[in-house]
């Protein structure tokens, strides 16, 4: 009989949530979801029924805390959904608090932590309180899932001093396209840099827009995804003022071959939480870009840069502002070498296999008493 997993998430509409649901299903688990939502609440995610708990907003911890409190005071159908499951996976700290409060005694709880919010490592009172709460919840947790080894090494082990089991599940793609699509034709025309995904880094936009403007068309930038309204209140207007920068709007996974087919390079630099989460994470766009044959651009001194260095691929910079000089030094031959390296990364480093999904579910099943 398939194991049942209750998956509690921060945003039912997050594409990464859908990917995790599909991975768990592919591993043989039966999944039900509950969570908050930023936009319209879906009735199901990748075929798994979804229970909406209320609308939340990006970067508003106070509002999310009130939603958590309301959910705990009036859990409704959520309590029975959680308690019927063999395993509960909580994505992010607020969902772990809900899971721990509603779970039955001894039920297996798994904490999925794919971002470390800046408040979690602040030296102020709020940071100390949040870390204390997390440590207490970790005492009730059977396993932690992280997407980057730096989250384990530099946060859970070094900061929280947790010694429990941690499972590394990188943000790999679900499958590889039949053939790499990137390259924007040849290196004869302008260099094209793609910045895709969750758009929340103002410094990245400033660097790319300034580069495109001063290059006078020799470098172009293609942007696609969902901008954070808290960071970019009028993103469309900002793009309209930036010469040689195009915004293609939100996209679906099926649009990725077309988008990557227009670019030479993928911008994998993020200064959103500089020195903290941005230093530790391995973003989904790293794996997506390599899956489609684009050359990733990353900072050499962060976890993404270290990943690329080990793989022997990518354009690794000391600072994002160095991108102009790096492109200026490229020849068609040196770009071809970078592109060839990007296309020859072993598939297992950038895409999940059926065995990976089965392994994850089997590891979770060992937690069931």
C-alpha positions in Angstrom: 0.0 0.0 0.0 1.3 3.5 -0.9 2.4 5.7 2.0 0.2 8.8 2.5 1.9 12.1 2.8 0.3 15.3 4.0 2.2 18.2 2.5 1.8 21.6 4.2 3.0 24.5 2.0 3.5 28.2 2.2 2.0 28.8 -1.3 -0.2 26.4 -3.2 0.6 28.2 -6.4 4.4 27.9 -6.2 5.7 25.9 -9.2 8.3 24.3 -6.9 5.5 22.8 -4.8 4.0 21.2 -7.9 7.4 19.7 -8.7 7.8 18.2 -5.2 4.3 16.8 -5.4 5.1 15.1 -8.7 8.3 13.8 -7.3 6.6 12.2 -4.3 3.9 10.7 -6.5 6.6 9.3 -8.8 8.2 7.8 -5.8 5.0 5.9 -5.0 3.4 8.1 -2.4 -0.2 9.3 -2.2 -0.1 13.1 -1.5 -2.7 15.5 -0.1 -1.9 19.2 0.3 -2.9 22.2 2.4 -1.5 25.6 2.4 -1.7 29.3 1.9 -1.9 30.9 -1.5 -0.6 34.2 -3.0 -3.1 34.2 -5.9 -6.2 32.2 -6.7 -6.4 29.0 -4.6 -6.2 25.8 -6.8 -8.5 22.9 -6.0 -5.6 20.5 -6.8 -1.9 20.6 -7.5 -0.5 18.1 -10.0 -3.6 15.9 -9.3 -3.3 16.0 -5.5 -6.3 17.6 -3.7 -5.4 20.9 -2.1 -7.0 22.5 1.0 -6.7 26.3 0.9 -5.9 27.9 4.3 -6.1 31.6 3.3 -4.3 34.2 1.2 -0.8 35.3 2.2 1.5 38.0 0.9 5.1 37.9 0.0 7.6 39.3 2.6 4.9 40.1 5.2 5.9 37.9 8.2 3.4 39.6 10.5 0.4 38.8 8.2 1.6 35.2 7.8 1.9 34.8 11.6 -1.7 35.9 12.0 -2.7 33.3 9.3 -0.8 30.6 11.2 -2.6 31.6 14.5 -6.0 31.6 12.8 -5.3 28.1 11.4 -4.3 26.8 14.7 -7.3 28.2 16.5 -9.7 27.0 13.8 -8.0 24.1 12.0 -11.2 22.7 10.5 -10.6 19.8 8.1 -6.8 20.3 8.3 -6.4 18.4 11.6 -8.0 15.3 10.2 -6.1 15.5 7.0 -2.8 15.8 8.9 -3.6 12.9 11.3 -4.7 10.5 8.6 -1.3 10.7 6.9 1.6 8.4 7.5 4.1 11.3 7.1 3.7 15.1 7.3 6.1 17.3 5.3 6.0 21.0 6.3 7.5 23.4 3.8 8.9 26.4 5.7 8.9 27.3 9.4 5.3 28.5 9.7 4.0 25.3 8.2 6.2 23.2 10.6 4.5 25.1 13.5 1.1 24.1 12.2 2.1 20.5 11.6 3.7 20.1 15.0 0.5 21.5 16.7 -1.9 19.3 14.7 0.0 16.0 14.3 -0.9 13.0 16.4 1.7 11.9 19.0 4.7 10.1 17.4 3.6 11.0 13.9 6.6 11.5 11.5 7.2 15.2 10.8 9.6 16.3 8.1 10.8 19.9 7.8 11.5 21.1 4.2 13.6 24.2 4.3 14.6 25.6 1.0 15.3 29.2 2.0 16.7 30.8 5.2 15.0 34.1 5.8 17.3 36.9 6.9 15.4 37.3 10.2 16.4 33.7 11.1 20.1 34.8 11.2 19.7 38.3 12.6 21.3 39.2 15.9 18.3 41.1 17.2 15.6 40.0 19.5 13.3 38.8 16.7 16.0 36.6 15.2 16.8 35.0 18.6 13.1 34.3 19.2 12.7 32.8 15.7 15.7 30.5 16.1 14.5 29.4 19.6 11.1 28.5 18.1 12.7 26.6 15.3 15.0 24.7 17.7 11.9 23.6 19.7 10.2 22.5 16.6 13.3 20.7 15.4 13.0 18.6 18.6 9.7 17.3 17.2 11.1 16.8 13.7 12.3 13.4 12.4 14.2 14.7 9.3 15.1 17.9 7.5 15.1 18.3 3.7 17.4 21.0 2.3 18.1 22.0 -1.3 21.8 23.1 -0.8 24.6 21.6 1.3 25.3 25.1 2.6 21.9 25.1 4.4 23.0 22.1 6.3 26.7 23.1 6.8 26.3 26.8 7.6 22.9 27.0 9.2 21.4 23.8 10.7 24.7 22.5 11.9 26.7 25.7 12.6 23.9 27.9 13.8 21.1 25.7 15.2 23.5 22.9 16.2 21.0 20.3 15.1 22.4 16.8 14.8 19.4 15.0 13.3 19.3 13.5 9.8 19.3 15.9 6.9 18.4 14.9 3.3 19.8 16.9 0.4 17.3 17.2 -2.4 18.6 19.7 -4.9 16.4 21.8 -7.1 16.9 19.7 -10.2 14.6 19.6 -13.1 12.0 16.8 -13.4 13.2 15.7 -16.9 15.6 16.8 -19.6 14.5 18.2 -23.0 15.2 16.0 -26.0 17.9 18.4 -27.1 19.4 21.6 -25.5 17.6 24.6 -26.9 19.9 27.5 -25.8 22.4 29.5 -27.9 20.3 32.2 -29.6 21.7 30.9 -32.8 25.4 31.7 -32.9 27.8 34.1 -31.2 27.8 36.4 -34.2 24.9 38.7 -33.0 24.5 40.4 -29.6 25.0 38.4 -26.5 21.6 37.7 -24.8 21.3 37.1 -21.1 18.2 35.5 -19.6 16.9 36.3 -16.2 14.1 33.9 -15.4 12.0 32.8 -12.4 11.0 34.7 -9.2 12.2 38.2 -9.8 13.1 39.7 -6.4 16.6 41.1 -6.8 16.7 44.8 -7.5 20.5 44.9 -7.8 20.4 42.2 -10.5 18.0 44.3 -12.6 20.2 47.4 -12.1 23.3 45.6 -13.2 21.7 44.0 -16.3 19.8 47.2 -17.3 23.0 49.3 -17.0 25.0 46.7 -19.0 22.4 46.6 -21.8 22.2 50.4 -21.9 25.9 51.1 -22.2 26.5 48.2 -24.7 24.3 50.0 -27.3 22.7 46.8 -28.4 25.7 44.5 -28.2 24.2 42.9 -25.1 20.5 42.3 -24.7 18.6 41.0 -21.7 15.5 38.8 -21.7 13.5 38.8 -18.4 10.6 36.4 -17.7 8.8 35.3 -14.5 6.9 36.9 -11.7 8.3 40.1 -10.1 7.9 40.6 -6.4 5.5 43.6 -5.9 7.3 44.5 -2.7 10.6 44.9 -4.6 9.2 46.1 -7.9 5.9 48.0 -7.4 5.8 48.9 -11.2 8.1 46.4 -12.9 6.6 46.9 -16.4 7.4 50.7 -16.2 11.0 50.0 -15.1 11.5 47.6 -18.0 10.0 50.1 -20.4 12.7 52.6 -19.4 15.5 50.1 -19.9 16.9 50.0 -23.5 17.6 46.5 -24.9 15.8 44.8 -22.0 12.6 42.8 -22.8 10.1 41.4 -20.3 8.3 38.4 -21.6 5.9 38.1 -18.7 5.1 35.1 -16.5 5.7 31.7 -18.0 4.8 28.0 -17.8 7.3 25.2 -17.7 6.4 24.4 -21.3 7.7 27.8 -22.3 11.2 27.2 -21.1 12.6 25.7 -24.3 11.4 28.8 -26.2 12.8 31.2 -23.6 16.2 29.5 -23.4 16.3 29.2 -27.1 16.7 33.0 -27.2 19.6 33.3 -24.8 23.3 32.5 -24.5 23.6 33.0 -20.8 21.4 32.5 -17.7 21.7 35.0 -14.8 22.0 32.9 -11.7 23.2 35.7 -9.4 20.9 36.8 -6.6 21.6 39.6 -4.1 18.1 39.6 -2.5 19.5 38.5 0.8 23.2 39.1 0.2 25.6 37.3 2.4 22.9 35.0 3.8 20.3 33.0 1.8 21.7 34.3 -1.5 25.2 33.0 -0.5 23.8 29.5 0.5 21.2 28.6 -2.1 21.4 26.5 -5.3 18.6 28.1 -7.3 16.3 26.1 -9.7 17.5 28.3 -12.6 20.9 26.8 -12.2 19.6 23.4 -13.2 17.1 24.7 -15.7 19.7 26.6 -17.6 22.1 23.7 -17.9 19.2 21.4 -18.9 18.5 23.7 -21.8 22.2 24.3 -22.7 22.6 27.9 -21.5 25.8 29.0 -19.8 25.1 29.9 -16.1 26.5 33.2 -14.7 27.2 33.1 -11.0 29.3 34.6 -8.3 32.4 32.6 -7.7 32.3 32.9 -3.9 28.8 31.6 -3.2 27.4 28.0 -3.2 26.2 28.3 -6.8 29.7 29.3 -7.9 31.2 26.4 -6.0 28.8 24.0 -7.6 29.8 25.3 -11.1 33.5 25.1 -10.3 33.2 21.4 -9.3 31.2 20.7 -12.5 33.7 22.7 -14.5 31.1 24.9 -16.2 29.7 28.4 -16.2 30.9 32.0 -16.1 32.0 32.6 -12.6 32.5 36.3 -11.5 33.9 38.1 -8.5 31.0 40.5 -8.6 27.9 40.8 -10.8 29.2 44.1 -12.2 32.1 42.2 -13.8 29.7 40.7 -16.4 30.4 43.4 -18.9 34.2 42.8 -18.9 33.6 39.1 -19.0 31.4 39.3 -22.1 33.8 41.8 -23.7 36.6 39.3 -23.5 34.7 36.5 -25.1 35.4 35.3 -28.6 33.2 33.0 -30.6 35.7 30.2 -29.8 35.7 30.8 -26.0 31.9 31.0 -26.0 31.7 27.7 -27.9 33.8 26.1 -25.2 31.6 27.4 -22.5 28.4 26.2 -24.3 29.9 22.8 -25.0 30.8 22.4 -21.4 27.2 23.4 -20.3 25.8 20.8 -22.7 27.9 17.9 -21.4 27.1 18.1 -17.7 26.1 14.5 -16.6 22.3 14.3 -16.6 22.2 13.0 -13.0 23.6 16.3 -11.8 20.8 18.4 -13.2 17.7 16.2 -13.5 15.9 13.7 -11.2 15.6 10.1 -12.2 12.9 7.7 -11.3 15.4 6.1 -8.8 15.8 9.5 -7.1 12.1 9.8 -6.5 11.9 6.2 -5.2 14.9 6.9 -2.9 13.3 10.0 -1.4 10.0 8.2 -0.6 11.8 5.2 0.8 13.8 7.4 3.1 10.7 9.1 4.3 9.0 5.7 4.9 11.8 4.7 7.3 10.4 7.4 9.7 7.0 5.7 10.1 6.8 3.8 13.4 
